[in-house]
Amino acid sequence: MSRRRVQPLVWLAFSAGGVAAAVLLPSLALLFGLAFPLGWLDPPDHQHLLAVVGHPVTFVVLLGTFVLLLVHSAHRFRYTLYDGLQIKKKRTVAVLCYGAAVVGSGATLAVLWAAA
């Protein structure tokens, strides 16, 4: 029986995180970086944002999005270290990169849980 590898799942999460970054981050940067500060749009009040984040569906979607973004950045940084800097300790780099993504995911969960 052949041994199953986790690498295709990591590449799938990498791809999903890249799509999420490409779709969501420019619109959020436009809203919170330009439109709200320059007064083009009225910003939502704090209570409204807390109510939106407190909804269970929004909580799951935000957590999933941030986890995918963190996995994407960890995977990209891992292969940048391998290919760009020619670091040979592959297992150590992988543990550090994906460990940082796990820690960041835990921090995301804690922040969202506190806001909900």
Buried (B, 14 or more C-beta within 10 A) or exposed (E): EEEEEEEEEBEEBBEBBBEBBEEEEEEEEEBEEEBBEEEEEEEEEEEEEEEEBEEEEBBEEBBBBBBBBBBBBBBBBBEEBBEEEEEEEEEEBBEBBBEBBEEBBEEBBEBBEEEB
